[in-house]
Amino acid sequence: MAIDAAAALETAQQAYLDNAPPFASITQCENYIRACAQLLMLVPTTSGSREGNVGFDVQLISKQHDKAEEWRQANGGGSAAGTAANSNQPSRIVRASLRNFRD
């Protein structure tokens, strides 16, 4: 199944902007974290053509992702595994840490 990268990037960018801090809820923070993770996977570090090149600061997105994770932990969001352990339902969502994803 092919993924439309341009549409996925546009969706991630819109989610990033719609859920930007300051956070009003854990859900907003989690949506922002998800958008940051998607942007880290979809945004190239550099792009260019014969006419010129442009670079993107993915380190900034990574730092924002980490700060949002800290806010979620500080405000009772917990981790996906922690919430599943507290309930009797199995966890269906797995979130990997993207810390140090790109050096």
N, CA, C and O atoms as a GROMACS GRO file, in nm:
protein
  412
    1MET      N    1   0.085  -0.118   0.000
    1MET     CA    2   0.000   0.000   0.000
    1MET      C    3   0.089   0.124   0.000
    1MET      O    4   0.168   0.145   0.092
    2ALA      N    5   0.076   0.204  -0.103
    2ALA     CA    6   0.157   0.324  -0.117
    2ALA      C    7   0.100   0.438  -0.033
    2ALA      O    8  -0.022   0.453  -0.020
    3ILE      N    9   0.189   0.516   0.023
    3ILE     CA   10   0.149   0.631   0.103
    3ILE      C   11   0.178   0.758   0.024
    3ILE      O   12   0.287   0.772  -0.032
    4ASP      N   13   0.083   0.847   0.020
    4ASP     CA   14   0.103   0.976  -0.045
    4ASP      C   15   0.180   1.066   0.051
    4ASP      O   16   0.123   1.122   0.144
    5ALA      N   17   0.311   1.078   0.028
    5ALA     CA   18   0.399   1.151   0.119
    5ALA      C   19   0.361   1.298   0.130
    5ALA      O   20   0.367   1.355   0.238
    6ALA      N   21   0.321   1.359   0.018
    6ALA     CA   22   0.285   1.501   0.022
    6ALA      C   23   0.160   1.523   0.108
    6ALA      O   24   0.154   1.619   0.185
    7ALA      N   25   0.062   1.435   0.095
    7ALA     CA   26  -0.059   1.448   0.176
    7ALA      C   27  -0.030   1.420   0.322
    7ALA      O   28  -0.083   1.488   0.411
    8ALA      N   29   0.055   1.320   0.349
    8ALA     CA   30   0.091   1.288   0.487
    8ALA      C   31   0.167   1.404   0.552
    8ALA      O   32   0.144   1.435   0.669
    9LEU      N   33   0.256   1.467   0.476
    9LEU     CA   34   0.331   1.582   0.528
    9LEU      C   35   0.238   1.698   0.557
    9LEU      O   36   0.250   1.764   0.660
   10GLU      N   37   0.145   1.724   0.467
   10GLU     CA   38   0.049   1.833   0.488
   10GLU      C   39  -0.038   1.808   0.610
   10GLU      O   40  -0.063   1.900   0.688
   11THR      N   41  -0.082   1.686   0.629
   11THR     CA   42  -0.164   1.650   0.746
   11THR      C   43  -0.082   1.667   0.874
   11THR      O   44  -0.133   1.719   0.973
   12ALA      N   45   0.043   1.622   0.873
   12ALA     CA   46   0.129   1.634   0.991
   12ALA      C   47   0.156   1.781   1.024
   12ALA      O   48   0.155   1.820   1.140
   13GLN      N   49   0.180   1.862   0.921
   13GLN     CA   50   0.204   2.005   0.944
   13GLN      C   51   0.082   2.073   1.003
   13GLN      O   52   0.095   2.155   1.094
   14GLN      N   53  -0.036   2.038   0.954
   14GLN     CA   54  -0.159   2.099   1.007
   14GLN      C   55  -0.183   2.057   1.151
   14GLN      O   56  -0.221   2.139   1.234
   15ALA      N   57  -0.160   1.930   1.182
   15ALA     CA   58  -0.175   1.881   1.320
   15ALA      C   59  -0.075   1.949   1.412
   15ALA      O   60  -0.108   1.982   1.526
   16TYR      N   61   0.047   1.970   1.364
   16TYR     CA   62   0.151   2.038   1.440
   16TYR      C   63   0.108   2.181   1.475
   16TYR      O   64   0.123   2.225   1.589
   17LEU      N   65   0.053   2.251   1.377
   17LEU     CA   66   0.010   2.388   1.400
   17LEU      C   67  -0.116   2.396   1.486
   17LEU      O   68  -0.126   2.483   1.572
   18ASP      N   69  -0.210   2.305   1.464
   18ASP     CA   70  -0.336   2.306   1.539
   18ASP      C   71  -0.317   2.274   1.686
   18ASP      O   72  -0.394   2.320   1.770
   19ASN      N   73  -0.217   2.194   1.720
   19ASN     CA   74  -0.200   2.148   1.857
   19ASN      C   75  -0.078   2.206   1.926
   19ASN      O   76  -0.033   2.153   2.028
   20ALA      N   77  -0.023   2.314   1.873
   20ALA     CA   78   0.097   2.375   1.930
   20ALA      C   79   0.072   2.425   2.072
   20ALA      O   80  -0.040   2.462   2.107
   21PRO      N   81   0.178   2.426   2.155
   21PRO     CA   82   0.165   2.476   2.292
   21PRO      C   83   0.121   2.621   2.294
   21PRO      O   84   0.143   2.692   2.196
   22PRO      N   85   0.061   2.668   2.401
   22PRO     CA   86   0.041   2.601   2.529
   22PRO      C   87  -0.071   2.498   2.521
   22PRO      O   88  -0.172   2.518   2.453
   23PHE      N   89  -0.051   2.387   2.590
   23PHE     CA   90  -0.146   2.277   2.586
   23PHE      C   91  -0.261   2.301   2.683
   23PHE      O   92  -0.242   2.348   2.796
   24ALA      N   93  -0.381   2.268   2.636
   24ALA     CA   94  -0.499   2.281   2.720
   24ALA      C   95  -0.542   2.144   2.774
   24ALA      O   96  -0.622   2.136   2.867
   25SER      N   97  -0.489   2.037   2.714
   25SER     CA   98  -0.528   1.903   2.758
   25SER      C   99  -0.419   1.802   2.721
   25SER      O  100  -0.330   1.830   2.641
   26ILE      N  101  -0.430   1.686   2.783
   26ILE     CA  102  -0.338   1.576   2.752
   26ILE      C  103  -0.357   1.533   2.606
   26ILE      O  104  -0.259   1.502   2.538
   27THR      N  105  -0.480   1.531   2.559
   27THR     CA  106  -0.509   1.490   2.421
   27THR      C  107  -0.441   1.584   2.322
   27THR      O  108  -0.383   1.538   2.224
   28GLN      N  109  -0.448   1.713   2.347
   28GLN     CA  110  -0.383   1.810   2.259
   28GLN      C  111  -0.232   1.785   2.257
   28GLN      O  112  -0.169   1.788   2.152
   29CYS      N  113  -0.175   1.760   2.374
   29CYS     CA  114  -0.031   1.733   2.384
   29CYS      C  115   0.005   1.605   2.308
   29CYS      O  116   0.105   1.602   2.237
   30GLU      N  117  -0.075   1.500   2.323
   30GLU     CA  118  -0.047   1.375   2.253
   30GLU      C  119  -0.059   1.391   2.102
   30GLU      O  120   0.019   1.332   2.027
   31ASN      N  121  -0.154   1.472   2.057
   31ASN     CA  122  -0.167   1.499   1.913
   31ASN      C  123  -0.044   1.575   1.862
   31ASN      O  124   0.003   1.550   1.751
   32TYR      N  125   0.006   1.666   1.944
   32TYR     CA  126   0.126   1.742   1.908
   32TYR      C  127   0.248   1.650   1.902
   32TYR      O  128   0.330   1.661   1.811
   33ILE      N  129   0.261   1.561   1.999
   33ILE     CA  130   0.371   1.465   2.000
   33ILE      C  131   0.366   1.378   1.876
   33ILE      O  132   0.469   1.353   1.812
   34ARG      N  133   0.247   1.331   1.842
   34ARG     CA  134   0.230   1.248   1.723
   34ARG      C  135   0.268   1.326   1.597
   34ARG      O  136   0.334   1.272   1.507
   35ALA      N  137   0.227   1.452   1.589
   35ALA     CA  138   0.261   1.536   1.473
   35ALA      C  139   0.412   1.558   1.463
   35ALA      O  140   0.468   1.553   1.354
   36CYS      N  141   0.477   1.582   1.577
   36CYS     CA  142   0.624   1.598   1.577
   36CYS      C  143   0.692   1.471   1.527
   36CYS      O  144   0.785   1.478   1.446
   37ALA      N  145   0.646   1.356   1.574
   37ALA     CA  146   0.704   1.230   1.531
   37ALA      C  147   0.687   1.210   1.381
   37ALA      O  148   0.779   1.164   1.313
   38GLN      N  149   0.570   1.243   1.329
   38GLN     CA  150   0.547   1.230   1.186
   38GLN      C  151   0.635   1.326   1.107
   38GLN      O  152   0.690   1.289   1.003
   39LEU      N  153   0.649   1.449   1.157
   39LEU     CA  154   0.734   1.545   1.087
   39LEU      C  155   0.880   1.500   1.085
   39LEU      O  156   0.950   1.519   0.986
   40LEU      N  157   0.925   1.440   1.194
   40LEU     CA  158   1.063   1.391   1.198
   40LEU      C  159   1.087   1.283   1.093
   40LEU      O  160   1.198   1.270   1.041
   41MET      N  161   0.984   1.206   1.063
   41MET     CA  162   0.998   1.102   0.961
   41MET      C  163   0.980   1.156   0.820
   41MET      O  164   1.039   1.103   0.726
   42LEU      N  165   0.900   1.261   0.803
   42LEU     CA  166   0.863   1.307   0.670
   42LEU      C  167   0.944   1.423   0.615
   42LEU      O  168   0.958   1.438   0.494
   43VAL      N  169   0.999   1.506   0.704
   43VAL     CA  170   1.071   1.626   0.660
   43VAL      C  171   1.216   1.589   0.628
   43VAL      O  172   1.286   1.533   0.713
   44PRO      N  173   1.262   1.620   0.508
   44PRO     CA  174   1.403   1.593   0.475
   44PRO      C  175   1.493   1.694   0.545
   44PRO      O  176   1.451   1.806   0.573
   45THR      N  177   1.616   1.655   0.574
   45THR     CA  178   1.709   1.750   0.638
   45THR      C  179   1.755   1.855   0.538
   45THR      O  180   1.780   1.970   0.576
   46THR      N  181   1.768   1.816   0.411
   46THR     CA  182   1.802   1.912   0.305
   46THR      C  183   1.724   1.877   0.179
   46THR      O  184   1.687   1.761   0.156
   47SER      N  185   1.701   1.977   0.100
   47SER     CA  186   1.634   1.958  -0.027
   47SER      C  187   1.686   2.062  -0.123
   47SER      O  188   1.720   2.173  -0.082
   48GLY      N  189   1.694   2.029  -0.250
   48GLY     CA  190   1.746   2.128  -0.342
   48GLY      C  191   1.737   2.087  -0.487
   48GLY      O  192   1.693   1.978  -0.522
   49SER      N  193   1.782   2.178  -0.568
   49SER     CA  194   1.788   2.158  -0.712
   49SER      C  195   1.910   2.233  -0.764
   49SER      O  196   1.994   2.277  -0.685
   50ARG      N  197   1.920   2.248  -0.894
   50ARG     CA  198   2.033   2.322  -0.951
   50ARG      C  199   2.034   2.468  -0.905
   50ARG      O  200   2.140   2.528  -0.891
   51GLU      N  201   1.916   2.522  -0.883
   51GLU     CA  202   1.906   2.664  -0.848
   51GLU      C  203   1.945   2.694  -0.704
   51GLU      O  204   1.987   2.805  -0.672
   52GLY      N  205   1.932   2.596  -0.617
   52GLY     CA  206   1.968   2.621  -0.478
   52GLY      C  207   1.926   2.508  -0.387
   52GLY      O  208   1.856   2.415  -0.427
   53ASN      N  209   1.971   2.516  -0.263
   53ASN     CA  210   1.940   2.416  -0.162
   53ASN      C  211   1.880   2.484  -0.040
   53ASN      O  212   1.903   2.602  -0.015
   54VAL      N  213   1.804   2.406   0.036
   54VAL     CA  214   1.747   2.456   0.160
   54VAL      C  215   1.763   2.346   0.265
   54VAL      O  216   1.754   2.227   0.235
   55GLY      N  217   1.788   2.388   0.388
   55GLY     CA  218   1.803   2.293   0.499
   55GLY      C  219   1.692   2.312   0.600
   55GLY      O  220   1.642   2.423   0.620
   56PHE      N  221   1.653   2.204   0.666
   56PHE     CA  222   1.547   2.208   0.766
   56PHE      C  223   1.606   2.167   0.900
   56PHE      O  224   1.683   2.071   0.908
   57ASP      N  225   1.569   2.238   1.006
   57ASP     CA  226   1.621   2.211   1.140
   57ASP      C  227   1.533   2.108   1.209
   57ASP      O  228   1.441   2.143   1.282
   58VAL      N  229   1.562   1.981   1.187
   58VAL     CA  230   1.484   1.876   1.250
   58VAL      C  231   1.519   1.863   1.398
   58VAL      O  232   1.442   1.805   1.475
   59GLN      N  233   1.633   1.916   1.440
   59GLN     CA  234   1.670   1.915   1.582
   59GLN      C  235   1.569   1.995   1.664
   59GLN      O  236   1.538   1.959   1.778
   60LEU      N  237   1.520   2.105   1.607
   60LEU     CA  238   1.420   2.187   1.675
   60LEU      C  239   1.292   2.107   1.698
   60LEU      O  240   1.233   2.112   1.806
   61ILE      N  241   1.248   2.034   1.596
   61ILE     CA  242   1.128   1.952   1.611
   61ILE      C  243   1.150   1.844   1.716
   61ILE      O  244   1.060   1.815   1.795
   62SER      N  245   1.268   1.785   1.717
   62SER     CA  246   1.301   1.683   1.815
   62SER      C  247   1.298   1.739   1.958
   62SER      O  248   1.247   1.674   2.049
   63LYS      N  249   1.351   1.859   1.976
   63LYS     CA  250   1.349   1.923   2.108
   63LYS      C  251   1.206   1.955   2.150
   63LYS      O  252   1.171   1.939   2.267
   64GLN      N  253   1.124   2.001   2.056
   64GLN     CA  254   0.984   2.030   2.088
   64GLN      C  255   0.909   1.902   2.125
   64GLN      O  256   0.826   1.902   2.216
   65HIS      N  257   0.940   1.794   2.057
   65HIS     CA  258   0.881   1.664   2.087
   65HIS      C  259   0.916   1.624   2.230
   65HIS      O  260   0.829   1.582   2.305
   66ASP      N  261   1.043   1.637   2.267
   66ASP     CA  262   1.088   1.600   2.401
   66ASP      C  263   1.023   1.687   2.508
   66ASP      O  264   0.985   1.636   2.614
   67LYS      N  265   1.009   1.818   2.482
   67LYS     CA  266   0.944   1.907   2.579
   67LYS      C  267   0.797   1.871   2.597
   67LYS      O  268   0.745   1.876   2.708
   68ALA      N  269   0.731   1.835   2.488
   68ALA     CA  270   0.590   1.795   2.496
   68ALA      C  271   0.578   1.664   2.575
   68ALA      O  272   0.484   1.648   2.653
   69GLU      N  273   0.672   1.572   2.555
   69GLU     CA  274   0.673   1.447   2.633
   69GLU      C  275   0.688   1.478   2.782
   69GLU      O  276   0.619   1.418   2.864
   70GLU      N  277   0.777   1.571   2.816
   70GLU     CA  278   0.797   1.610   2.956
   70GLU      C  279   0.670   1.672   3.013
   70GLU      O  280   0.633   1.644   3.127
   71TRP      N  281   0.602   1.756   2.935
   71TRP     CA  282   0.477   1.819   2.981
   71TRP      C  283   0.373   1.712   3.006
   71TRP      O  284   0.303   1.716   3.107
   72ARG      N  285   0.363   1.615   2.915
   72ARG     CA  286   0.264   1.508   2.931
   72ARG      C  287   0.292   1.428   3.057
   72ARG      O  288   0.199   1.396   3.131
   73GLN      N  289   0.418   1.395   3.082
   73GLN     CA  290   0.453   1.320   3.202
   73GLN      C  291   0.423   1.401   3.329
   73GLN      O  292   0.374   1.347   3.428
   74ALA      N  293   0.453   1.530   3.324
   74ALA     CA  294   0.432   1.616   3.442
   74ALA      C  295   0.284   1.642   3.469
   74ALA      O  296   0.247   1.675   3.582
   75ASN      N  297   0.200   1.626   3.369
   75ASN     CA  298   0.058   1.655   3.385
   75ASN      C  299  -0.028   1.530   3.385
   75ASN      O  300  -0.147   1.536   3.353
   76GLY      N  301   0.031   1.420   3.422
   76GLY     CA  302  -0.046   1.298   3.443
   76GLY      C  303  -0.080   1.220   3.318
   76GLY      O  304  -0.169   1.135   3.321
   77GLY      N  305  -0.012   1.247   3.210
   77GLY     CA  306  -0.041   1.174   3.087
   77GLY      C  307   0.011   1.032   3.088
   77GLY      O  308  -0.050   0.943   3.030
   78GLY      N  309   0.122   1.010   3.154
   78GLY     CA  310   0.181   0.878   3.159
   78GLY      C  311   0.225   0.831   3.022
   78GLY      O  312   0.222   0.907   2.924
   79SER      N  313   0.265   0.708   3.015
   79SER     CA  314   0.305   0.649   2.886
   79SER      C  315   0.196   0.555   2.840
   79SER      O  316   0.108   0.518   2.918
   80ALA      N  317   0.200   0.517   2.715
   80ALA     CA  318   0.101   0.425   2.660
   80ALA      C  319   0.103   0.293   2.736
   80ALA      O  320  -0.002   0.236   2.764
   81ALA      N  321   0.221   0.244   2.770
   81ALA     CA  322   0.233   0.118   2.843
   81ALA      C  323   0.180   0.132   2.985
   81ALA      O  324   0.120   0.039   3.038
   82GLY      N  325   0.202   0.248   3.046
   82GLY     CA  326   0.154   0.270   3.181
   82GLY      C  327   0.004   0.273   3.191
   82GLY      O  328  -0.053   0.221   3.287
   83THR      N  329  -0.062   0.333   3.094
   83THR     CA  330  -0.208   0.339   3.098
   83THR      C  331  -0.268   0.202   3.073
   83THR      O  332  -0.373   0.170   3.129
   84ALA      N  333  -0.204   0.119   2.989
   84ALA     CA  334  -0.254  -0.016   2.964
   84ALA      C  335  -0.236  -0.104   3.087
   84ALA      O  336  -0.320  -0.190   3.115
   85ALA      N  337  -0.128  -0.082   3.161
   85ALA     CA  338  -0.102  -0.162   3.280
   85ALA      C  339  -0.205  -0.132   3.389
   85ALA      O  340  -0.237  -0.219   3.470
   86ASN      N  341  -0.258  -0.009   3.392
   86ASN     CA  342  -0.355   0.029   3.492
   86ASN      C  343  -0.495  -0.016   3.458
   86ASN      O  344  -0.582  -0.019   3.545
   87SER      N  345  -0.519  -0.052   3.333
   87SER     CA  346  -0.651  -0.101   3.294
   87SER      C  347  -0.640  -0.250   3.263
   87SER      O  348  -0.531  -0.305   3.256
   88ASN      N  349  -0.753  -0.312   3.246
   88ASN     CA  350  -0.754  -0.454   3.214
   88ASN      C  351  -0.757  -0.480   3.065
   88ASN      O  352  -0.776  -0.594   3.022
   89GLN      N  353  -0.740  -0.376   2.984
   89GLN     CA  354  -0.743  -0.391   2.840
   89GLN      C  355  -0.600  -0.392   2.786
   89GLN      O  356  -0.514  -0.321   2.837
   90PRO      N  357  -0.576  -0.472   2.682
   90PRO     CA  358  -0.442  -0.473   2.624
   90PRO      C  359  -0.412  -0.343   2.551
   90PRO      O  360  -0.502  -0.277   2.500
   91SER      N  361  -0.285  -0.307   2.547
   91SER     CA  362  -0.243  -0.186   2.478
   91SER      C  363  -0.237  -0.212   2.329
   91SER      O  364  -0.179  -0.311   2.285
   92ARG      N  365  -0.296  -0.124   2.251
   92ARG     CA  366  -0.291  -0.137   2.106
   92ARG      C  367  -0.207  -0.028   2.044
   92ARG      O  368  -0.183  -0.028   1.923
   93ILE      N  369  -0.161   0.066   2.124
   93ILE     CA  370  -0.080   0.176   2.074
   93ILE      C  371   0.060   0.162   2.131
   93ILE      O  372   0.078   0.148   2.252
   94VAL      N  373   0.157   0.166   2.044
   94VAL     CA  374   0.296   0.161   2.086
   94VAL      C  375   0.364   0.289   2.042
   94VAL      O  376   0.361   0.322   1.923
   95ARG      N  377   0.423   0.359   2.134
   95ARG     CA  378   0.493   0.483   2.103
   95ARG      C  379   0.640   0.464   2.134
   95ARG      O  380   0.678   0.431   2.246
   96ALA      N  381   0.721   0.484   2.034
   96ALA     CA  382   0.865   0.474   2.053
   96ALA      C  383   0.922   0.612   2.080
   96ALA      O  384   0.873   0.712   2.027
   97SER      N  385   1.022   0.618   2.160
   97SER     CA  386   1.090   0.745   2.186
   97SER      C  387   1.172   0.783   2.064
   97SER      O  388   1.246   0.701   2.010
   98LEU      N  389   1.160   0.906   2.022
   98LEU     CA  390   1.236   0.955   1.908
   98LEU      C  391   1.356   1.039   1.952
   98LEU      O  392   1.415   1.111   1.871
   99ARG      N  393   1.388   1.030   2.078
   99ARG     CA  394   1.505   1.101   2.128
   99ARG      C  395   1.627   1.047   2.056
   99ARG      O  396   1.645   0.925   2.046
  100ASN      N  397   1.709   1.132   2.006
  100ASN     CA  398   1.830   1.097   1.930
  100ASN      C  399   1.797   1.026   1.800
  100ASN      O  400   1.880   0.950   1.749
  101PHE      N  401   1.677   1.050   1.744
  101PHE     CA  402   1.640   0.986   1.618
  101PHE      C  403   1.730   1.028   1.505
  101PHE      O  404   1.773   0.945   1.424
  102ARG      N  405   1.759   1.159   1.498
  102ARG     CA  406   1.850   1.209   1.396
  102ARG      C  407   1.961   1.287   1.465
  102ARG      O  408   1.935   1.376   1.546
  103ASP      N  409   2.082   1.254   1.434
  103ASP     CA  410   2.195   1.324   1.495
  103ASP      C  411   2.250   1.429   1.404
  103ASP      O  412   2.346   1.498   1.439
   0.00000   0.00000   0.00000
